[in-house]
Amino acid sequence: MAELRNGDRVDRITLTGLRVRAHHGVFDFERADGQEFVIDVSVAVDLAAAASGDDLARTVHYGELAEAVVAAVERDPVDLIETVAERVAGVALVWAAVDEVEVTVHKPQAPISVPFTDVSVTIVRGRP
């Protein structure tokens, strides 16, 4: 969904609910057993040129983005989902068409001692 920023329209491509089994976490059992992580990624991309020319080369191929995000989450276990989110943002910003990325990493099976539905972190990163 497009949103307003500084009076300009910002187009977005959004992937919601990418499911990845990975071994991130502070505790040894998280690293050994792994768990499911759910990733939401929204990239700000000017879609006008792609739409007017019906040209995949002028946008972000969301299938390739999804595969790259999943591969990034699967590799190299880290302690924090904040680190995972940062990694995913870096992957999305590899596409030249991406001006900004919002990443949410959900950890629905986090080791929390009280009933809960989800734990997540959300970051927004842009080009320097």
C-alpha positions in Angstrom: 0.0 0.0 0.0 1.4 3.4 -0.9 1.9 5.9 1.9 2.7 9.6 2.0 6.2 10.8 2.9 7.2 14.5 2.4 4.2 14.9 0.2 5.3 12.2 -2.3 3.7 8.9 -2.9 5.8 5.9 -1.9 5.0 2.6 -3.6 5.7 -0.6 -1.8 6.1 -4.3 -2.4 5.2 -6.3 0.7 5.9 -9.9 1.6 4.0 -11.0 4.6 4.5 -14.2 6.7 7.6 -15.8 5.2 8.1 -18.8 7.3 11.7 -19.9 8.0 13.1 -22.6 10.3 16.3 -21.4 11.8 18.6 -21.7 14.9 18.8 -18.2 16.3 18.5 -17.5 20.0 20.5 -16.9 23.2 19.8 -20.3 24.7 21.6 -23.5 23.7 18.4 -25.4 23.1 17.3 -22.7 20.6 20.5 -23.2 18.7 20.3 -27.0 18.8 16.6 -27.5 18.1 15.8 -24.4 16.0 12.3 -22.9 15.7 10.1 -21.1 13.2 10.6 -17.4 12.5 8.1 -15.4 10.5 9.4 -12.5 8.4 7.5 -9.5 7.0 9.3 -7.3 4.5 8.1 -4.2 2.8 10.3 -2.4 0.3 9.7 1.2 -1.0 10.1 1.1 -4.7 9.0 3.5 -7.4 6.7 1.2 -9.4 5.6 3.7 -12.0 8.2 2.8 -14.6 7.6 -0.9 -14.2 3.9 -0.5 -14.4 3.9 1.8 -17.4 6.2 -0.5 -19.4 5.0 -3.8 -17.9 8.7 -4.5 -17.3 9.9 -6.8 -14.5 13.4 -5.5 -14.9 12.3 -2.1 -13.6 11.0 -3.4 -10.3 11.9 -5.9 -7.6 11.1 -9.6 -8.4 9.3 -10.5 -5.2 10.0 -14.2 -5.7 13.7 -13.6 -5.8 13.4 -11.2 -2.8 11.5 -13.9 -0.9 14.2 -16.5 -1.6 17.0 -14.1 -0.6 15.3 -13.2 2.7 14.7 -16.9 3.5 18.4 -17.7 2.7 19.5 -14.8 4.9 17.4 -16.0 7.9 18.5 -19.6 7.5 22.3 -19.0 7.6 24.7 -18.3 10.5 22.8 -18.4 13.8 22.9 -15.3 15.9 21.6 -14.5 19.4 19.1 -11.7 18.6 16.2 -11.3 16.3 17.3 -7.7 16.0 20.4 -9.0 14.2 18.3 -11.1 11.9 16.2 -8.1 11.0 19.3 -6.1 10.2 20.6 -8.9 8.0 17.3 -9.1 6.1 17.2 -5.3 5.6 20.7 -5.5 4.1 19.6 -8.2 1.7 16.6 -6.1 0.5 18.8 -3.0 0.0 20.9 -4.9 -2.5 18.2 -4.2 -5.1 19.0 -0.9 -6.7 15.3 -0.1 -7.0 14.8 -0.3 -3.2 14.9 3.1 -1.4 13.8 1.9 2.0 12.9 -1.4 3.7 10.8 -2.2 6.7 11.5 -5.6 8.3 9.5 -7.4 11.0 10.9 -10.6 12.5 8.4 -12.6 14.5 9.5 -15.3 17.0 6.2 -16.9 17.9 7.9 -19.8 19.9 10.2 -17.5 21.9 11.1 -18.9 25.3 8.9 -16.7 27.4 7.4 -18.0 30.7 4.0 -16.4 30.4 1.3 -17.0 27.7 1.8 -14.9 24.6 0.9 -14.8 20.9 4.0 -13.4 19.3 7.2 -11.5 19.9 8.6 -9.3 17.1 11.0 -6.6 16.3 10.6 -4.1 13.5 13.3 -2.0 11.9 13.3 0.6 9.0 16.4 1.1 7.0 17.1 3.3 4.0 20.0 4.1 1.7 22.7 6.2 3.3 
